[in-house]
Amino acid sequence: MQVDQFTAPDGTRIHTAYYPAAHDSNRVVLVLHGLKDHFGRYTHVAKHLSEVGYHVYGLDHRGHGKSGGDRIHVAYPTQFISDLKIYVNRIQAQHPDATFFILGHSMGSLISLQFVLENPDIADGLIVTGTPTDVVSGIPTLLRVVGNLVYRIFPQAPISAPDSERVLTRDPEILKQTEEDPLHYKGWTKTSIGKYILDTGELIQARAAEITLPVMFMHGEADTLAPISGSHYMYANVSSQDKTLKTYPAMLHEIMHEIEREDVLATITDWLDQH
């Protein structure tokens, strides 16, 4: 693994990591983590993909993990994808003719989908897991109105209490690691990031038909954090001729950290190899 960083235009330092392919390869996967998370929790994914012949890149989104910025805060709706464009340009400069894939989980899937909507020709394929594009369906109208009012006054105000890590996976060892991980944010969700997730999810659903690249949606059917309706909606409404929906009956939100994660990684690898 090679660790690096870059500096965003506002001076925020963004932590990055790279796992070179185990053999000659012209295929790249960019892994994007979710809310309160960091790329370090996806080491097993990066190692697996690098061993089977992919160059794997990842970053800690601003306000997450080892990156700078106010914790779990985003200042404007395109800030994450502005950071990501800088990083993708750096990656593609290193692999100018590579087949380029994005693998995004949860909030990372929102960032992935938002990114390909704004940069439709930049990726050759997209995999999203546990996408929260339909979180808004479970939010009472009054709470959203209050949240928008609070956002105008104090964007970093806490608005949602922490969820138990037990909603992430059924694997007790992963739960223990997550609970003990100092880089995994365990505080309240801030208004700004909550608004970003709700608004961006709505935007992505409204523009779903603009997505035409090969895409696979993956979701745990027992996910209580991101309604599986989001994956069903996106699968039904993207214009991609090459699209797949894969769901898992017993799995919770983090399918790549679930007990059956080897099956999930095998499905991801098979899809990548076919594209």
C-alpha positions in Angstrom: 0.0 0.0 0.0 1.2 3.5 -0.8 -0.2 6.4 1.2 -0.4 9.9 -0.3 -2.4 13.1 0.0 -3.6 16.1 -2.0 -4.8 19.6 -1.0 -8.2 20.8 -2.1 -8.6 24.4 -3.3 -9.8 25.5 0.2 -6.6 24.1 1.8 -8.2 20.9 3.2 -5.8 18.0 3.1 -7.3 14.8 1.6 -5.8 11.4 2.7 -5.4 8.8 -0.1 -4.1 5.2 -0.4 -3.2 3.0 -3.4 -2.9 -0.8 -3.7 -1.0 -1.7 -6.9 -2.2 -4.6 -9.0 -0.4 -7.9 -8.2 0.4 -8.3 -11.9 0.5 -6.2 -15.1 -2.9 -4.6 -15.4 -4.6 -1.7 -17.1 -7.7 -1.8 -14.9 -8.4 0.6 -12.0 -11.0 0.5 -9.2 -11.7 3.6 -7.0 -13.4 2.7 -3.7 -15.5 5.3 -2.0 -16.5 4.8 1.7 -19.7 5.9 3.4 -20.8 8.4 6.1 -18.7 8.4 9.3 -16.4 5.8 7.7 -12.9 5.8 6.2 -11.1 3.9 3.4 -9.0 2.0 6.0 -12.0 -0.2 6.8 -12.0 -1.5 3.2 -8.5 -2.9 3.3 -9.8 -6.4 2.7 -11.6 -5.2 -0.4 -8.6 -3.4 -1.7 -6.3 -6.3 -1.1 -8.7 -8.7 -2.8 -9.1 -6.6 -5.9 -5.4 -5.9 -6.1 -4.6 -9.6 -5.9 -6.9 -10.4 -8.8 -5.4 -7.8 -11.0 -6.8 -4.3 -10.3 -5.1 -1.1 -9.3 -7.1 0.0 -6.3 -7.4 3.6 -5.1 -9.3 5.1 -2.2 -9.5 8.4 -0.2 -11.0 9.5 3.1 -13.7 12.1 2.2 -13.1 15.5 3.8 -14.2 15.5 7.4 -13.6 11.7 7.6 -10.8 9.4 8.7 -7.3 10.8 8.2 -8.5 13.7 6.0 -8.8 17.3 7.2 -11.9 19.3 7.5 -14.6 19.7 10.1 -15.8 16.3 11.1 -18.8 15.0 9.2 -19.5 18.4 7.5 -19.9 19.4 3.9 -20.1 23.1 3.1 -21.9 22.9 -0.3 -23.6 20.2 -2.4 -20.8 19.6 -4.9 -17.9 19.7 -2.4 -17.3 16.0 -2.3 -17.3 15.6 -6.1 -15.0 18.6 -6.5 -12.5 16.8 -4.3 -13.1 13.6 -6.2 -12.5 15.2 -9.6 -9.0 16.3 -8.4 -8.2 12.8 -7.3 -9.6 11.1 -10.4 -7.5 13.4 -12.6 -4.4 12.3 -10.6 -5.3 8.6 -10.9 -6.0 8.9 -14.6 -2.7 10.7 -15.2 -1.0 7.6 -13.7 -3.2 5.2 -15.8 -4.1 7.2 -18.9 -5.5 4.3 -21.0 -7.0 2.2 -18.1 -10.5 0.8 -17.8 -11.8 2.8 -14.8 -14.4 1.6 -12.4 -15.9 3.2 -9.2 -17.2 1.2 -6.3 -19.2 3.3 -3.9 -20.8 2.3 -0.6 -23.7 4.2 1.1 -22.9 7.9 1.1 -20.0 6.9 -1.2 -22.6 5.6 -3.6 -24.3 9.0 -3.6 -21.0 10.7 -4.3 -20.3 8.1 -7.1 -23.7 8.6 -8.7 -23.5 12.4 -8.4 -20.0 12.3 -9.9 -20.9 10.3 -13.0 -24.0 12.6 -13.6 -21.6 15.5 -13.7 -18.8 13.6 -15.5 -20.7 11.1 -17.7 -17.7 10.0 -19.8 -15.1 9.5 -17.0 -15.9 6.0 -15.8 -16.4 2.7 -17.6 -18.5 1.1 -15.0 -20.0 1.7 -11.6 -20.9 -0.5 -8.6 -23.0 0.9 -5.8 -23.8 -0.8 -2.5 -26.4 0.2 0.1 -27.3 3.4 -1.8 -29.3 5.9 0.3 -31.0 7.6 -2.6 -34.4 7.0 -1.0 -33.7 7.9 2.7 -36.0 10.8 2.3 -39.0 8.4 2.1 -38.5 7.7 5.8 -38.1 11.3 7.0 -41.2 13.1 8.4 -42.0 16.3 6.5 -41.8 18.4 9.7 -38.3 17.1 10.6 -37.1 18.0 7.1 -38.6 21.5 7.4 -36.9 22.0 10.8 -33.7 20.6 9.4 -33.7 23.1 6.6 -34.3 26.0 9.0 -31.5 24.8 11.3 -29.2 24.5 8.3 -29.6 28.2 7.4 -28.6 29.2 10.9 -26.0 26.6 12.0 -25.1 24.0 9.3 -23.0 22.0 11.8 -25.7 21.6 14.4 -26.2 18.0 15.5 -29.5 16.7 14.2 -29.5 12.9 14.4 -28.3 10.7 17.3 -25.7 8.1 16.5 -26.9 4.7 15.4 -25.6 1.6 17.0 -22.8 -0.1 15.0 -25.0 -3.2 15.2 -27.1 -1.9 12.3 -24.0 -2.2 10.0 -23.3 -6.0 10.0 -24.1 -9.3 11.7 -20.4 -10.1 12.1 -19.4 -9.7 15.8 -15.7 -9.4 15.0 -16.3 -6.5 12.6 -18.6 -4.9 15.1 -15.9 -5.1 17.7 -13.3 -3.6 15.4 -15.6 -0.8 14.4 -16.5 0.1 18.0 -12.8 0.3 18.8 -11.8 2.2 15.7 -10.9 5.8 16.6 -11.3 6.9 13.0 -14.9 5.7 12.7 -16.9 8.7 13.7 -19.4 7.9 16.5 -21.0 11.3 17.2 -24.2 12.9 16.1 -24.9 13.4 12.4 -24.6 17.1 11.5 -27.4 19.0 9.7 -25.2 19.8 6.7 -24.3 16.2 5.9 -27.9 15.1 6.6 -29.2 17.7 4.2 -26.6 16.6 1.6 -27.7 13.0 1.7 -31.4 13.9 1.5 -31.1 16.5 -1.3 -28.5 14.6 -3.3 -30.6 11.4 -3.1 -33.6 13.3 -4.5 -31.4 14.9 -7.2 -30.0 11.5 -8.3 -33.4 9.9 -8.5 -34.7 12.8 -10.5 -31.8 12.5 -13.0 -31.5 8.7 -12.9 -32.4 8.4 -16.6 -29.3 10.3 -17.5 -27.1 7.4 -16.3 -26.1 5.2 -19.2 -22.9 3.5 -18.1 -22.8 -0.2 -17.0 -23.9 -0.3 -13.4 -24.6 -2.9 -10.7 -26.7 -2.1 -7.6 -26.2 -4.2 -4.5 -28.2 -4.1 -1.3 -28.8 -6.0 1.9 -32.5 -6.7 2.2 -32.3 -6.3 6.0 -30.7 -2.9 5.7 -32.4 -0.5 8.1 -30.1 2.5 7.4 -30.6 2.9 3.6 -34.0 1.7 2.3 -33.6 -1.0 -0.3 -36.2 1.0 -2.3 -33.4 3.3 -3.4 -31.6 0.5 -5.2 -34.9 -0.8 -6.7 -35.7 2.7 -8.0 -32.3 3.4 -9.5 -32.3 0.0 -11.2 -35.7 0.6 -12.7 -34.9 4.2 -13.9 -31.3 4.4 -15.1 -31.0 4.2 -18.9 -28.1 1.8 -18.8 -28.6 -1.1 -21.2 -26.1 -3.0 -19.0 -27.5 -3.0 -15.5 -27.7 -5.5 -12.6 -29.5 -5.6 -9.3 -28.2 -8.0 -6.7 -29.8 -8.2 -3.2 -29.1 -10.4 -0.2 -32.0 -11.5 2.0 -30.3 -11.6 5.5 -27.6 -8.9 5.1 -27.6 -5.5 6.8 -26.1 -2.2 5.5 -22.5 -3.0 5.0 -22.6 -6.0 2.7 -18.8 -5.9 2.2 -18.4 -6.4 6.0 -21.1 -9.0 6.4 -20.5 -12.6 7.4 -20.9 -13.7 3.8 -18.6 -11.0 2.4 -16.6 -13.5 0.4 -19.7 -14.1 -1.7 -20.2 -10.3 -2.1 -16.5 -9.8 -3.2 -16.8 -12.7 -5.7 -19.9 -11.1 -7.2 -18.1 -7.7 -7.5 -15.0 -9.4 -9.0 -17.1 -11.4 -11.5 -18.9 -8.2 -12.6 -15.7 -6.2 -13.0 -14.0 -9.0 -14.9 -16.9 -9.1 -17.4 -16.6 -5.4 -18.1 
